[in-house]
């Protein structure tokens, strides 16, 4: 985006913020107003209303700033990718691919700060993370003296087309914002497919890209084995019971308001809440059983970090256990800015159940859970009749080529092709400063899968 256009858009946004009005759902009126005289109530109402206007303007400004940052990063990534495709010089390709990776990584952080319906953005976030990981990998290959193959150039061409599509859709939304579109208002309007702000991004993910098999968000992070929902238990709960469940799941909830219902694949009651650290969250509670399904929040990263990763891990495990996921084990962690993300899998008789992963986001500045996704768990989770392993884990380890150094091993239930759940021995191994996962069938002894970990400066693996 040109500098003049950016300045023009920012001026338009300032004018738009002055026109914003109305209430923000979830703000609590001060208890000091209670018991006041009629005049006192009027003054209190006016003050609260004014504070609501101010808060809404601030929130709108924050969202629009994140949106503009997202647009800038996608625009820059698209331009740089076109330069990679036009270049035949490895040193220039290496430098530019690394810049694309950094733009994509920052774009992913921008998305996390916007009020999307979480489930509907999974494909878009996954796509952006894959772009970051893949371009970083190719940059490293070039740095080691390699060259881009024809198939890699074809993949980069598909990625470029995806970025062109994303760029066009994002610039449509920027034009709407400049003409009075409110992110706050549209994020609080829902239909069966999520909030309206999210629906405006429906055209972002368009071109399918055949990426190599790699880990971008932890092992089997988006596995959905069952087409039907098998994990939801219990009777249908009321809106009031669902709200009580949401309140009980957070130690420092300051306010919560009902926002509507979703009647899609999961039927949920939806709430907008704020905790005592001024962190806004969108909470979905299943109508069946009253289970916390998702929590979406950006956190409040304007303070000094107050907890370390060990404490964040403890909080994440406590949260999933409190919400019914027993015997959870952290299988992957990633830190971006002031938030740490955990993939947690339940275990059964010591076997890690990868198909039943849950994800938790902890704000390191406030020491609170501000993100949670248990949709995969509640889709897949049942008590399994696990097969008996026919060979030992030591025997299976002989399948790993001797040039690899095995640094971790465990027994897992892995979701593989054709919707199979396979009892495997998992080996974490290193070679040439890269990390790989090998999966050997614990019943047949056959090698089932190999995954390569894509690591960035913002991520690391926890086993």
C-alpha positions in Angstrom: 0.0 0.0 0.0 1.4 3.4 -0.9 2.3 5.8 1.9 -0.2 8.5 0.7 -3.0 5.9 0.6 -2.1 4.7 4.1 -2.2 8.3 5.5 -5.5 8.9 3.7 -7.0 5.8 5.2 -5.8 6.7 8.7 -7.3 10.1 8.4 -10.6 8.5 7.2 -10.4 6.2 10.2 -10.0 9.1 12.6 -13.1 10.8 11.2 -15.0 7.4 11.4 -14.1 7.0 15.0 -15.7 10.4 15.8 -19.0 9.1 14.3 -19.1 5.8 16.1 -21.9 5.5 18.7 -24.0 3.0 20.6 -23.4 0.6 23.4 -20.7 -2.1 23.7 -22.1 -5.4 24.9 -20.4 -6.7 28.0 -19.6 -3.5 29.7 -20.8 -3.4 33.3 -22.5 -0.3 34.8 -20.7 0.8 38.0 -22.2 -0.7 41.1 -21.9 2.8 42.7 -25.0 3.8 40.7 -27.1 1.3 42.6 -29.2 2.8 45.3 -28.7 6.4 44.1 -31.4 9.0 43.8 -33.2 9.5 40.4 -30.9 12.4 39.7 -27.9 10.3 40.7 -29.0 7.5 38.4 -29.3 9.9 35.5 -25.8 11.2 36.1 -24.4 7.7 36.5 -26.2 6.5 33.3 -24.8 9.4 31.4 -21.3 8.8 32.7 -21.5 5.1 31.9 -22.9 5.8 28.5 -20.0 8.2 27.8 -17.5 5.6 29.0 -19.1 3.0 26.7 -18.8 5.4 23.7 -15.1 6.0 24.6 -14.4 2.3 25.0 -16.0 1.4 21.8 -14.1 4.1 19.9 -10.8 2.8 21.5 -11.7 -0.8 20.6 -12.6 0.1 17.0 -9.4 2.1 16.6 -7.4 -0.9 17.9 -9.1 -3.3 15.5 -8.7 -1.0 12.6 -5.0 -0.6 13.3 -4.6 -4.4 13.4 -6.5 -4.6 10.1 -4.3 -2.0 8.4 -1.2 -3.9 9.7 -2.6 -7.1 8.3 -3.2 -5.5 4.9 0.3 -4.0 4.8 1.9 -7.3 5.6 -0.1 -9.2 3.0 0.5 -6.6 0.4 4.2 -6.7 1.1 4.3 -10.5 1.0 2.5 -10.6 -2.3 4.9 -8.0 -3.9 8.0 -9.8 -2.6 6.7 -13.2 -3.7 6.2 -11.9 -7.3 9.9 -10.7 -7.1 11.0 -14.2 -6.0 9.2 -15.7 -9.0 10.8 -13.2 -11.4 14.3 -13.7 -10.0 16.9 -16.4 -11.0 19.5 -15.3 -8.5 19.7 -17.6 -5.4 21.0 -15.0 -3.1 18.2 -12.6 -3.9 15.6 -15.4 -3.7 16.9 -16.4 -0.3 16.7 -12.8 1.1 13.3 -12.2 -0.3 11.8 -15.5 0.7 12.9 -14.8 4.3 11.1 -11.4 4.1 8.0 -13.1 2.9 8.2 -15.5 5.8 8.5 -12.6 8.3 5.5 -10.8 6.7 3.4 -13.9 6.9 4.4 -14.5 10.5 3.4 -11.0 11.5 0.2 -11.3 9.5 -0.7 -14.3 11.6 -0.2 -12.2 14.8 -2.4 -9.4 13.2 -5.2 -11.9 12.7 -5.1 -13.0 16.3 -5.9 -9.4 17.4 -9.1 -9.2 15.3 -12.5 -10.4 16.5 -13.0 -13.3 14.2 -15.3 -16.3 14.9 -12.4 -18.6 15.8 -13.5 -21.8 14.0 -14.2 -20.1 10.7 -10.7 -18.6 10.5 -8.7 -21.9 11.1 -8.1 -22.5 7.4 -6.9 -18.9 6.8 -4.6 -19.0 9.8 -3.2 -22.4 8.8 -2.6 -21.1 5.3 -0.6 -18.1 6.5 1.4 -20.2 8.9 2.2 -22.6 6.1 3.3 -19.7 3.9 5.7 -18.6 6.7 7.1 -22.0 7.4 7.5 -23.1 3.7 9.2 -19.9 2.6 11.5 -19.9 5.6 12.5 -23.5 4.8 13.3 -22.7 1.1 15.3 -19.7 2.3 17.4 -22.0 4.5 17.8 -24.4 1.6 19.2 -21.6 -0.6 21.4 -20.4 2.2 23.0 -23.9 2.2 23.8 -23.7 -1.5 20.7 -25.4 -2.9 18.5 -24.2 -5.7 14.7 -24.0 -6.1 13.3 -27.0 -8.0 10.5 -26.7 -10.6 8.0 -28.2 -8.2 9.0 -25.7 -5.5 8.6 -22.8 -8.0 5.1 -24.2 -8.9 4.2 -24.2 -5.2 5.5 -20.7 -4.8 3.3 -19.7 -7.8 0.2 -21.1 -6.1 1.1 -19.3 -2.9 1.5 -16.0 -4.9 -2.0 -16.5 -6.3 -3.3 -17.1 -2.8 -1.7 -13.8 -1.7 -3.2 -12.0 -4.7 -6.6 -13.2 -3.7 -6.1 -12.3 -0.1 -4.8 -8.9 -1.0 -7.9 -8.1 -3.1 -10.3 -9.2 -0.4 -8.5 -7.3 2.3 -8.4 -4.1 0.3 -12.2 -4.4 -0.3 -12.7 -4.5 3.5 -10.3 -1.5 3.9 -12.5 0.5 1.5 -15.6 -0.5 3.4 -14.0 0.7 6.7 -13.1 4.0 5.1 -16.8 4.4 4.1 -18.1 3.8 7.6 -18.0 0.1 8.2 -17.6 -0.7 11.9 -15.6 -3.8 12.9 -17.0 -3.7 16.5 -20.6 -3.6 15.3 -20.2 -6.4 12.7 -18.2 -8.6 15.1 -21.3 -8.6 17.4 -23.8 -9.6 14.8 -24.2 -13.3 14.3 -25.9 -15.9 12.1 -25.4 -19.6 12.0 -22.0 -19.3 10.3 -20.4 -16.9 12.9 -20.1 -13.2 13.2 -20.6 -10.9 10.1 -17.1 -9.5 10.3 -15.7 -13.0 9.8 -18.0 -13.6 6.9 -16.5 -10.6 5.1 -13.2 -12.6 5.0 -14.8 -15.7 3.4 -13.0 -15.1 0.1 -9.5 -14.9 1.5 -8.7 -18.6 1.2 -9.2 -19.6 -2.4 -6.4 -21.5 -4.1 -5.5 -24.9 -2.7 -1.7 -25.3 -2.3 -0.1 -28.7 -2.1 2.5 -28.1 0.6 5.0 -30.8 1.6 4.1 -32.8 4.7 5.5 -30.7 7.5 4.5 -29.6 11.0 3.4 -26.0 11.2 1.3 -26.0 14.3 2.3 -29.1 16.2 1.7 -32.8 15.3 -1.8 -33.5 14.0 -3.0 -30.1 15.2 -6.0 -29.9 12.9 -7.0 -33.6 12.7 -10.7 -34.3 12.5 -11.2 -38.1 12.3 -15.0 -38.2 12.6 -17.5 -36.5 10.5 -20.0 -36.8 13.3 -19.6 -35.2 16.8 -18.9 -38.0 19.2 -17.5 -36.2 22.2 -20.3 -34.1 23.5 -22.0 -35.6 26.6 -24.9 -34.5 28.8 -28.3 -33.0 28.5 -29.2 -29.8 26.9 -28.6 -26.8 29.1 -30.3 -23.4 29.4 -28.7 -20.1 28.5 -28.4 -19.3 32.2 -26.7 -22.6 33.0 -24.3 -22.0 30.1 -23.5 -18.6 31.5 -22.8 -20.0 34.9 -20.4 -22.6 33.3 -18.5 -19.8 31.6 -18.3 -17.8 34.8 -17.0 -20.8 36.7 -14.3 -21.4 34.2 -12.5 -18.1 34.8 -11.2 -16.9 38.2 -11.2 -13.2 37.3 -14.2 -12.6 35.1 -15.5 -9.0 35.6 -18.5 -9.0 33.3 -20.3 -11.3 30.9 -23.2 -10.7 28.5 -25.2 -13.1 26.3 -24.7 -12.4 22.6 -26.8 -15.0 20.8 -26.8 -18.6 19.6 -25.1 -20.6 16.9 -26.9 -23.5 15.3 -24.3 -24.9 13.0 -22.3 -28.0 13.3 -22.0 -27.3 17.0 -25.0 -25.6 18.7 -23.7 -23.1 21.2 -24.7 -20.2 23.4 -22.3 -17.2 22.8 -21.1 -14.7 25.4 -18.9 -11.6 25.3 -16.9 -11.2 28.5 -14.2 -9.1 30.1 -11.9 -10.1 32.9 -10.3 -8.0 35.6 -7.2 -7.4 33.4 -9.4 -5.6 30.9 -9.1 -8.5 28.4 -12.1 -9.0 26.1 -13.1 -12.5 25.3 -15.8 -14.3 23.1 -16.9 -17.5 24.7 -18.9 -20.4 23.1 -20.7 -22.9 25.4 -22.2 -26.0 23.9 -26.0 -26.4 24.3 -25.4 -30.1 24.8 -23.8 -30.7 28.2 -22.8 -27.0 28.7 -19.1 -27.6 27.7 -16.8 -24.6 27.0 -16.1 -25.1 23.3 -14.0 -22.0 22.3 -12.6 -18.9 23.9 -11.4 -16.1 21.6 -9.4 -13.2 23.0 -6.4 -11.0 22.0 -5.0 -10.6 25.5 -3.6 -7.4 26.9 0.0 -7.2 25.9 0.6 -3.6 27.0 2.1 -4.7 30.4 5.3 -6.2 31.5 5.4 -10.0 31.3 4.4 -11.4 34.7 4.7 -15.2 34.3 7.1 -17.6 32.7 6.4 -20.6 30.3 6.4 -23.1 33.2 3.6 -21.2 34.9 1.7 -20.7 31.7 1.9 -24.5 31.1 0.5 -25.1 34.6 -2.4 -22.7 34.0 -3.2 -24.3 30.6 -3.3 -27.8 32.1 -5.4 -26.6 35.0 -7.9 -25.0 32.6 -8.4 -28.0 30.4 -8.8 -30.3 33.5 -11.3 -27.9 35.0 -13.3 -28.2 31.7 -13.4 -32.0 31.6 -10.3 -33.0 29.7 -8.6 -35.5 32.0 -4.9 -36.7 31.9 -3.8 -34.0 29.5 -0.2 -33.8 28.3 1.4 -30.9 26.5 2.6 -32.1 23.1 3.5 -28.7 21.5 4.0 -25.1 22.5 4.6 -21.9 20.6 5.2 -18.4 21.8 4.2 -15.3 19.7 4.7 -11.9 21.3 3.2 -12.0 24.8 1.0 -15.1 24.3 2.0 -18.8 24.6 0.0 -21.4 22.8 -0.3 -25.0 24.0 -1.5 -28.1 22.2 -2.7 -30.6 24.9 -3.7 -34.2 24.2 -5.5 -36.5 26.7 -3.9 -39.8 27.4 -5.5 -43.3 27.8 -3.4 -46.0 29.5 -0.3 -43.9 28.8 -1.1 -43.5 25.1 -1.3 -39.9 23.8 -4.6 -39.4 21.9 -3.6 -37.0 19.1 -7.1 -37.0 17.5 -8.5 -35.4 20.7 -6.2 -32.3 20.9 -7.3 -29.1 22.6 -5.5 -25.7 22.2 -5.0 -23.1 24.9 -3.7 -19.6 24.7 -2.2 -18.0 27.8 -1.5 -14.2 28.1 1.9 -14.0 29.7 1.4 -10.4 30.9 -1.8 -11.1 32.9 -1.3 -14.8 33.6 -4.7 -15.7 32.3 -6.2 -18.0 29.7 -7.5 -15.9 26.8 -7.9 -18.5 24.1 -9.2 -22.1 24.0 -10.4 -24.5 21.2 -11.9 -27.9 22.1 -13.8 -28.5 18.9 -11.5 -31.3 17.8 -11.7 -32.9 21.2 -15.5 -32.8 21.3 -15.7 -34.1 17.7 -13.4 -37.1 18.2 -13.2 -38.0 21.9 -14.5 -41.4 23.0 -12.9 -44.2 25.1 -11.0 -46.3 22.6 -10.4 -50.0 22.5 -6.7 -49.7 21.9 -5.0 -52.6 20.1 -2.1 -54.5 21.8 1.3 -53.6 20.5 3.1 -56.6 18.9 6.6 -55.3 19.1 8.6 -53.2 21.6 9.4 -49.6 21.2 13.1 -50.6 21.1 12.5 -52.8 18.1 10.6 -50.1 16.4 13.5 -47.7 16.9 15.6 -49.8 14.7 13.5 -48.5 11.8 15.0 -45.0 12.2 18.0 -44.5 9.9 21.3 -44.4 11.9 22.1 -40.9 10.7 19.2 -39.6 12.9 19.7 -39.0 16.6 16.6 -40.0 18.5 15.9 -37.6 21.4 12.3 -38.6 22.4 10.0 -41.6 22.1 6.4 -42.4 23.2 3.3 -44.4 22.3 0.6 -42.4 20.5 -2.7 -42.9 18.7 -2.1 -41.0 15.4 -4.7 -39.8 13.0 -3.4 -40.8 9.5 -4.7 -41.0 6.0 -8.2 -42.3 5.1 -9.5 -41.3 8.6 -7.4 -44.1 10.3 -6.5 -44.0 13.9 -3.3 -46.0 14.3 -1.4 -47.1 17.4 2.1 -45.9 16.7 5.5 -45.5 18.3 6.5 -41.8 17.9 10.2 -40.9 17.7 11.5 -37.4 17.8 14.8 -37.3 16.0 17.3 -34.7 14.8 19.5 -34.5 11.7 21.4 -31.6 10.2 19.9 -29.3 12.9 16.4 -30.2 11.8 13.8 -32.1 13.8 11.7 -34.9 12.4 8.9 -37.2 13.7 8.8 -40.8 12.7 5.7 -42.9 13.2 6.1 -46.7 13.3 2.9 -48.9 13.5 3.1 -50.6 16.9 1.1 -53.6 15.6 2.6 -54.2 12.1 6.0 -52.6 12.6 5.6 -50.7 9.3 6.7 -47.1 9.0 3.5 -45.1 8.7 4.5 -41.4 8.4 7.4 -38.9 8.7 6.8 -35.3 9.6 9.4 -32.5 9.6 9.2 -29.7 12.1 9.4 -26.2 10.8 10.8 -24.0 13.6 11.0 -20.2 13.6 12.5 -17.7 16.0 9.0 -17.4 17.6 8.3 -21.1 18.2 9.8 -24.2 19.9 8.8 -27.7 20.7 8.0 -29.0 24.1 7.9 -32.8 24.8 
